[in-house]
Amino acid sequence: MMTLEEAQKQVDQWVKTYGVRYFSELTNMAVLTEEVGELARVMARKYGDQSFKEGEKDNIDEEIADVLWVLLCIANQTGVDITTAFQKSMDKKTKRDNKRHINNPKLKDHGRE
């Protein structure tokens, strides 16, 4: 099992070995937007009301991995330790929302089978 830290380091090593250098932060933001759009397209076809077009495939795993890849690139080039940042985000959400969703009547019996 790979940790977030290991994934971040692996992306950095790949960029330094094969990618020449990181794209600019703005370019990577545009690439992230594109990748999220591709993920949204697959989700709309798989879980929404659209159907796959001829030649399209259900590659949701690939699209999620592409989004993560670009996020790790952005973290690397902006000096963000993604492990620390993710833990802070989890702590913040837990503190803020630890009862909010459990007590939300709109969520009762949804998603449980």
C-alpha positions as CSV (number, residue, x, y, z in Angstrom):
1,M,0.0,0.0,0.0
2,M,1.4,3.4,-1.0
3,T,1.2,6.3,1.3
4,L,0.4,9.9,0.2
5,E,4.0,10.8,0.9
6,E,5.3,8.0,-1.2
7,A,2.9,9.0,-4.1
8,Q,4.0,12.6,-3.9
9,K,7.7,11.5,-4.0
10,Q,7.0,9.1,-6.9
11,V,5.3,11.8,-9.0
12,D,8.2,14.2,-8.3
13,Q,10.8,11.5,-9.3
14,W,8.8,10.8,-12.5
15,V,8.7,14.4,-13.4
16,K,12.4,14.8,-12.8
17,T,13.2,11.6,-14.8
18,Y,10.8,11.8,-17.7
19,G,8.9,15.0,-17.6
20,V,11.9,17.4,-17.9
21,R,10.2,19.8,-15.4
22,Y,6.8,20.6,-14.0
23,F,4.4,22.6,-16.1
24,S,3.7,26.0,-14.6
25,E,1.2,26.2,-11.7
26,L,-1.3,27.9,-14.0
27,T,-0.9,25.2,-16.7
28,N,-1.3,22.5,-14.1
29,M,-4.5,24.2,-12.8
30,A,-5.9,24.1,-16.4
31,V,-4.8,20.4,-16.7
32,L,-6.6,19.7,-13.4
33,T,-9.7,21.3,-14.6
34,E,-9.5,19.2,-17.8
35,E,-9.0,16.0,-15.8
36,V,-11.9,16.8,-13.5
37,G,-14.1,17.4,-16.6
38,E,-13.1,14.0,-18.0
39,L,-14.0,12.4,-14.7
40,A,-17.3,14.2,-14.7
41,R,-18.0,13.0,-18.2
42,V,-17.5,9.3,-17.2
43,M,-19.6,9.7,-14.1
44,A,-22.4,11.3,-16.1
45,R,-22.5,8.3,-18.3
46,K,-22.0,5.7,-15.7
47,Y,-24.2,7.1,-12.9
48,G,-26.2,9.8,-14.6
49,D,-28.7,10.0,-17.4
50,Q,-26.2,10.0,-20.3
51,S,-25.0,6.8,-22.0
52,F,-21.5,6.1,-23.3
53,K,-20.9,7.1,-26.8
54,E,-19.5,4.6,-29.3
55,G,-15.8,4.1,-28.5
56,E,-16.0,5.6,-25.0
57,K,-15.1,3.4,-22.1
58,D,-15.9,3.3,-18.4
59,N,-12.4,4.2,-17.1
60,I,-13.4,6.0,-13.9
61,D,-10.3,4.5,-12.1
62,E,-8.0,6.0,-14.7
63,E,-9.7,9.4,-14.5
64,I,-9.5,9.5,-10.7
65,A,-5.8,8.6,-10.9
66,D,-5.3,11.4,-13.4
67,V,-6.9,13.9,-11.1
68,L,-4.7,12.7,-8.2
69,W,-1.6,12.9,-10.4
70,V,-2.1,16.5,-11.2
71,L,-3.0,17.4,-7.6
72,L,0.2,15.8,-6.5
73,C,2.1,17.8,-9.1
74,I,0.5,21.0,-7.8
75,A,1.3,20.0,-4.3
76,N,5.0,19.3,-5.2
77,Q,5.5,22.5,-7.1
78,T,3.9,24.7,-4.4
79,G,5.7,23.1,-1.5
80,V,2.6,21.5,0.1
81,D,3.1,18.3,2.1
82,I,0.0,16.5,1.0
83,T,0.0,14.1,4.0
84,T,0.0,17.0,6.5
85,A,-2.5,19.0,4.5
86,F,-4.8,16.1,4.2
87,Q,-4.6,15.3,8.0
88,K,-5.4,19.0,8.8
89,S,-8.4,18.8,6.5
90,M,-9.6,15.6,8.1
91,D,-9.2,17.2,11.6
92,K,-11.1,20.3,10.5
93,K,-14.0,18.4,9.0
94,T,-14.2,16.1,12.0
95,K,-14.3,19.1,14.4
96,R,-16.8,21.0,12.3
97,D,-19.0,18.2,11.1
98,N,-18.8,15.5,13.7
99,K,-22.5,15.7,14.5
100,R,-23.9,17.7,11.6
101,H,-24.3,14.9,9.1
102,I,-25.4,12.3,11.7
103,N,-28.1,14.6,12.9
104,N,-29.3,15.6,9.4
105,P,-32.7,14.1,8.8
106,K,-32.2,14.4,5.1
107,L,-29.5,11.8,5.3
108,K,-31.3,9.2,7.4
109,D,-31.5,5.8,5.6
110,H,-29.7,7.1,2.5
111,G,-26.9,5.1,1.2
112,R,-27.5,2.2,3.6
113,E,-28.8,-1.0,2.3
